[in-house]
Amino acid sequence: MLLIIPSLIIAWLSISRQDYFQQHLENISFSDYRLLALCFGCYLLAWLALIIIKPANNNYFLWLTAAIIFIISLVTVPLLSRDAAAYALNADMVYYGHFNPYIEPINLGRQSFQLGSLWWLNHPSPYGPLFLLIIALPFLVSAGNLLAFIFSYKILVLLAFGLSGYLFSRYRRQLNLPSYLDWFFWLNPALIINWLTEGHQEIFIVLILLWLLSSQSKSHCHQLGLLSLGFIKIIAIILWPLSWFKNQIFNWRRFWLGGILLAATWLLFFAIIGLTPLDFWHKNLAFTDQHCFYACSPLVMATNQLPAGIADVSRLILLIGAYLATLYCCLFKKYQPLKFIVWSLLALFFIHTKWLTPWYPTLIIPFTLLIKERKYLVIGGFLTAYCLWHYLGL
């Protein structure tokens, strides 16, 4: 009940607002705000209960609970984010208007007026070309209608979530980890809210990573899989060093061939979209000039007290140092890909990212659950609470 009832309340809050492309959190009433906070608290209590009880994998009552929550989340209009509607506008630009999404602003989508006057609609698409390909199917199915797109896209997200859960379980068995960890994935409230209810694209990156880890691929499809991450969400390219290893040993051939593949693919991409790399980064990372927009980590807030140029350089130096340390300790010193994924993304989000949205850390949570050390389960719990806490605007 701690999972099902909050899901029903969130669905009711979403529908009762009568804004199917959803206003931001600050526009809901204080009573609804408190109700939402209560729902998130119930979610966290339920997840904590799972950690304490450690239920068996074949618990049919929990499978029924999960199925009910997934169905509720599927039919709930995104409550706190307009991103699913923004995906529809991107698809509309590409597949109907035939615009270049990396040069033209998002508001060229035919139904952009339904989202109101939002400043980020004046910027080009921040999403990779593979993600634009992914959203082609729901766009075609919905015939370009925003609301129909949201629900057809969320069906795709639900399928990706289901497949990710299967791959998570398969890899968990390969690592000889206890079966109850599956429930920590399936019923994690941060993943349910950010992926199933809101429909954020991080699920597709997690799906590819779990496939690569569980398949133990030794062929070049491993590099192609890792390359695809950056074409869904550009920041995921920091995981590229995973492609340098074969049988858990650094391989110079993979390093050089992978480097050539990476450079050639990105240069071809820049040539196709008609932008130079510098123009691309300037247009599509427009949020970098925001001064801790919405919310960011305490470290970013602290360094923002420094002059702008010094703050940016200091954060970049800290990120590079942390990233190189992670690369050495988690791959070269001892090959531990899960820890590399966790610590490199933690460094990126909490040291450097100015616009740390609630769904970013969901990239990390599944991999913290697969490491045989209690502190990583604690990190996963912290990130789960953070994702919900951040959504409340705190």
C-alpha positions as a printed Julia matrix, in Angstrom:
394×3 Matrix{Float64}:
  0.0     0.0     0.0
  2.95    2.33    0.65
  3.69    2.0    -3.07
  0.29    1.71   -4.71
 -1.6     4.47   -2.88
  1.09    7.16   -3.49
  1.11    6.18   -7.18
 -2.66    6.7    -7.35
 -2.39   10.06   -5.55
  0.34   11.26   -7.94
 -1.8    10.2   -10.91
 -4.75   12.13   -9.44
 -2.57   15.22   -8.82
 -1.38   15.11  -12.41
 -4.85   14.79  -13.95
 -6.52   17.28  -11.58
 -4.14   20.07  -12.62
 -5.75   20.02  -16.09
 -2.43   20.9   -17.7
 -1.53   17.87  -19.77
  1.86   19.25  -20.73
  2.44   20.14  -17.09
  3.46   23.28  -15.35
  6.47   23.34  -13.08
  6.3    22.38   -9.43
  6.16   25.95   -8.19
  2.77   26.36   -9.86
  0.96   23.72   -7.8
 -0.87   24.59   -4.61
  0.8    24.27   -1.21
 -1.63   21.53   -0.18
 -0.78   19.51   -3.3
  2.89   20.15   -2.65
  2.6    18.67    0.85
  0.62   15.73   -0.52
  3.34   15.08   -3.08
  6.0    15.22   -0.36
  3.98   12.69    1.66
  3.78   10.38   -1.36
  7.54   10.54   -1.86
  8.02    9.81    1.84
  5.81    6.71    1.55
  7.79    5.56   -1.47
 11.05    5.85    0.47
  9.61    4.04    3.49
  8.43    1.19    1.27
 11.84    0.9    -0.39
 13.52    0.92    3.02
 11.16   -1.87    4.12
 12.24   -3.92    1.11
 15.88   -3.47    2.11
 15.12   -4.63    5.65
 12.83   -7.55    4.74
 14.83   -8.73    1.68
 11.9   -10.54    0.02
 12.37  -13.54   -2.23
 12.5   -13.05   -5.96
  9.4   -15.24   -6.45
  7.16  -13.14   -4.19
  3.98  -13.06   -6.3
  2.38  -10.34   -4.18
  5.28   -7.99   -4.96
  5.11   -8.89   -8.66
  1.41   -7.94   -8.62
  2.26   -4.71   -6.79
  4.93   -3.88   -9.35
  2.54   -4.56  -12.23
 -0.12   -2.26  -10.72
  2.42    0.54  -10.16
  3.76    0.21  -13.69
  0.26    0.46  -15.16
 -0.56    3.52  -13.01
  2.73    5.18  -13.98
  2.09    4.43  -17.63
 -1.26    6.25  -17.7
 -0.07    9.17  -15.52
  0.73   12.35  -17.42
  4.24   13.55  -16.44
  3.79   15.58  -13.28
  6.92   17.67  -12.82
  8.71   17.79  -16.15
  7.91   18.91  -19.67
 10.66   16.81  -21.22
  8.34   14.2   -22.75
  6.49   17.0   -24.55
  9.86   18.47  -25.61
 10.76   15.07  -27.11
  7.58   15.29  -29.19
  8.55   18.76  -30.46
 11.98   17.46  -31.42
 10.44   14.57  -33.34
  7.97   16.93  -34.99
 10.8    19.2   -36.15
 12.77   16.33  -37.65
 10.09   14.06  -39.1
  7.44   16.59  -40.08
  9.16   19.95  -40.49
 12.47   18.47  -41.75
 14.48   21.02  -39.75
 18.01   20.53  -38.48
 17.39   20.03  -34.72
 20.94   21.13  -33.85
 20.6    24.52  -35.52
 16.91   25.4   -35.27
 15.11   26.01  -31.93
 12.74   23.44  -30.43
  9.77   25.84  -30.66
  9.49   25.17  -34.41
  7.45   22.1   -33.49
  3.86   22.65  -34.63
  2.32   22.46  -31.16
  4.99   24.27  -29.18
  2.42   26.93  -28.2
  0.81   24.38  -25.87
  3.87   24.49  -23.64
  3.72   28.25  -23.11
  6.6    30.71  -23.29
  9.58   28.76  -21.98
 13.1    30.13  -22.47
 14.62   26.75  -23.35
 12.27   26.38  -26.34
 14.48   28.97  -28.05
 17.45   26.59  -28.04
 18.25   23.68  -30.39
 17.82   20.06  -29.35
 20.2    18.92  -26.59
 19.63   15.23  -27.43
 21.79   12.91  -29.48
 20.81   11.61  -32.93
 20.19    8.06  -31.69
 17.58    9.37  -29.27
 15.91   11.28  -32.12
 15.72    7.93  -33.91
 14.2     6.27  -30.83
 11.39    8.84  -30.61
 10.51    8.41  -34.29
  8.25    5.42  -33.56
  6.02    7.09  -30.93
  5.85   10.2   -33.14
  4.6     8.17  -36.11
  2.16    6.2   -33.95
  0.74    9.38  -32.41
  0.5    11.22  -35.74
  2.3    14.16  -34.14
 -0.26   14.76  -31.36
  1.52   15.85  -28.16
 -0.62   13.97  -25.66
 -0.77   10.8   -27.78
  3.0    11.0   -28.22
  3.57   11.14  -24.45
  1.66    7.93  -23.83
  3.04    6.04  -26.83
  6.56    7.12  -25.84
  5.96    5.95  -22.25
  5.01    2.51  -23.57
  8.46    2.42  -25.16
 10.0     3.5   -21.84
  8.09    0.76  -19.99
  9.4    -1.85  -22.42
 12.95   -0.54  -21.92
 12.44   -0.63  -18.15
 11.22   -4.22  -18.3
 14.15   -5.31  -20.46
 16.56   -3.45  -18.17
 15.12   -5.3   -15.18
 15.66   -8.61  -16.96
 19.28   -7.72  -17.81
 19.84   -6.43  -14.26
 18.68   -9.8   -12.91
 20.83  -11.71  -15.39
 23.95   -9.77  -14.51
 23.13  -10.04  -10.81
 23.11  -13.83  -11.17
 26.45  -13.74  -13.0
 27.88  -11.86  -10.01
 26.34  -14.39   -7.58
 24.43  -11.68   -5.75
 21.23  -12.38   -3.76
 17.93  -12.42   -5.66
 16.23   -9.8    -3.45
 18.36   -7.12   -5.16
 15.98   -7.39   -8.13
 13.28   -5.73   -6.01
 15.62   -2.86   -5.18
 15.66   -2.17   -8.93
 12.04   -2.9    -9.87
 10.52   -0.93   -6.97
 13.06    1.85   -6.61
 10.94    5.03   -6.25
 13.44    7.3    -8.02
 13.43    5.03  -11.07
  9.63    4.69  -11.05
  9.07    8.45  -10.84
 11.81    9.58  -13.22
 11.56    6.84  -15.82
  8.03    5.45  -15.8
  6.01    8.48  -14.67
  8.12   11.25  -16.22
  9.59    9.27  -19.14
 13.18   10.48  -19.02
 15.69    9.07  -21.46
 18.26    7.8   -18.94
 16.53    4.41  -19.06
 17.89    3.81  -22.58
 21.48    4.45  -21.45
 21.06    2.11  -18.48
 19.56   -0.53  -20.79
 22.6    -0.46  -23.11
 25.07   -0.51  -20.21
 23.35   -3.49  -18.58
 23.33   -5.31  -21.92
 27.06   -4.71  -22.39
 27.85   -5.81  -18.84
 25.62   -8.89  -18.84
 26.66  -10.07  -22.31
 30.4    -9.78  -21.49
 30.9    -8.83  -25.12
 34.43   -9.26  -26.45
 33.75   -8.13  -30.01
 33.63   -4.7   -31.59
 29.9    -4.48  -30.82
 31.13   -3.59  -27.32
 32.67   -0.4   -28.68
 29.66    0.31  -30.85
 27.4    -0.09  -27.82
 29.48    2.33  -25.76
 29.65    4.75  -28.69
 25.85    4.75  -28.88
 25.63    6.1   -25.31
 26.99    9.49  -26.36
 24.48    9.65  -29.19
 21.62    9.33  -26.71
 22.97   11.74  -24.11
 26.29   13.42  -24.79
 27.54   13.28  -21.19
 27.58    9.47  -21.32
 30.69    9.62  -23.54
 32.77    9.75  -20.33
 32.21    5.98  -20.08
 34.12    5.42  -23.33
 37.29    4.07  -21.56
 35.34    0.86  -20.89
 35.94    0.08  -24.58
 39.73   -0.05  -24.1
 39.69   -3.36  -22.23
 39.51   -6.94  -23.45
 39.14   -9.8   -20.95
 39.57   -7.18  -18.2
 43.02   -6.2   -19.52
 43.91   -2.93  -21.26
 44.27   -3.57  -24.98
 46.29   -1.15  -27.12
 44.58   -2.32  -30.32
 41.16   -1.56  -28.87
 42.46    1.78  -27.63
 43.7     2.96  -31.04
 40.88    1.46  -33.11
 38.34    2.79  -30.64
 39.89    6.26  -30.77
 39.75    6.3   -34.56
 36.13    5.06  -34.5
 35.14    7.72  -31.95
 36.83   10.57  -33.82
 35.55    9.5   -37.24
 31.97    9.05  -36.04
 31.77   12.43  -34.32
 33.43   14.26  -37.22
 30.95   12.63  -39.61
 28.13   13.68  -37.3
 29.37   17.3   -37.28
 29.63   17.25  -41.08
 26.06   15.93  -41.46
 24.49   18.51  -39.16
 26.48   21.36  -40.7
 28.18   22.57  -37.51
 31.76   22.73  -36.34
 32.5    21.1   -32.97
 32.86   24.49  -31.26
 29.54   25.72  -32.66
 27.86   22.49  -31.66
 29.04   22.67  -28.04
 28.07   26.33  -27.82
 24.56   25.8   -29.2
 23.73   22.52  -27.5
 25.32   23.18  -24.13
 23.55   26.5   -23.77
 22.75   25.68  -20.15
 26.41   25.92  -19.15
 26.15   29.67  -18.67
 23.41   29.23  -16.06
 24.42   30.22  -12.52
 23.39   27.05  -10.69
 20.06   27.04  -12.49
 17.26   25.28  -10.55
 19.62   23.33   -8.27
 23.15   21.98   -8.16
 25.5    20.28   -5.73
 26.91   22.03   -2.65
 30.37   22.04   -4.27
 29.05   23.88   -7.33
 27.2    26.34   -5.1
 30.4    26.98   -3.12
 32.61   27.51   -6.17
 30.02   29.84   -7.66
 31.11   32.35   -5.02
 34.36   32.68   -6.97
 34.64   34.89  -10.09
 32.96   33.19  -13.06
 36.1    32.21  -14.97
 37.91   30.93  -11.86
 34.85   28.94  -10.76
 34.57   27.16  -14.12
 38.29   26.39  -14.29
 38.46   25.15  -10.69
 35.51   22.79  -11.21
 37.02   21.51  -14.44
 40.35   20.8   -12.73
 38.58   19.0    -9.86
 36.52   16.93  -12.32
 39.55   15.94  -14.39
 41.47   14.96  -11.26
 38.59   12.9    -9.88
 37.94   11.29  -13.26
 41.59   10.3   -13.8
 41.73    8.88  -10.26
 38.59    6.86  -10.96
 39.99    5.68  -14.28
 43.2     4.46  -12.62
 41.67    2.91   -9.48
 38.6     1.29  -11.07
 39.94    0.16  -14.46
 43.74    0.12  -14.69
 44.68   -0.86  -11.13
 41.86   -3.37  -10.86
 39.18   -3.8   -13.51
 35.92   -2.86  -11.79
 33.56   -1.46  -14.46
 30.63   -0.99  -12.07
 32.68    1.2    -9.76
 34.02    3.15  -12.74
 30.47    3.88  -13.9
 29.38    4.95  -10.41
 32.34    7.19   -9.53
 32.83    8.82  -12.94
 29.15    9.82  -13.11
 29.16   10.96   -9.46
 32.16   13.17  -10.24
 30.5    14.61  -13.33
 27.18   15.39  -11.68
 28.31   16.59   -8.25
 31.58   18.33   -9.13
 30.92   19.94  -12.47
 27.25   19.95  -13.52
 25.57   23.32  -12.98
 22.11   22.1   -13.89
 21.72   18.94  -11.82
 18.19   17.78  -12.56
 16.53   15.05  -10.46
 16.71   12.41  -13.17
 20.49   12.6   -13.81
 21.5    10.48  -10.77
 19.12    7.69  -11.84
 21.92    6.7   -14.25
 23.98    5.67  -11.23
 21.46    3.94   -8.96
 21.16    0.52  -10.75
 24.94    0.02  -10.71
 25.31    0.81   -7.01
 22.95   -2.11   -6.34
 25.27   -4.56   -8.14
 28.45   -3.9    -6.14
 29.18   -6.3    -3.26
 29.87   -3.61   -0.71
 27.37   -2.18    1.75
 28.54    1.41    1.22
 27.37    1.29   -2.39
 23.88    0.29   -1.31
 24.03    3.31    1.0
 25.08    5.5    -1.95
 22.17    4.08   -3.97
 19.8     4.9    -1.11
 21.19    8.42   -0.83
 20.77    9.01   -4.56
 17.23    7.59   -4.46
 16.29   10.03   -1.68
 18.11   12.86   -3.47
 16.17   12.34   -6.71
 12.83   12.69   -4.89
 14.02   15.44   -2.53
 15.35   17.46   -5.48
 11.99   17.11   -7.27
 10.37   18.98   -4.4
 12.63   21.92   -5.2
 14.65   21.69   -1.99
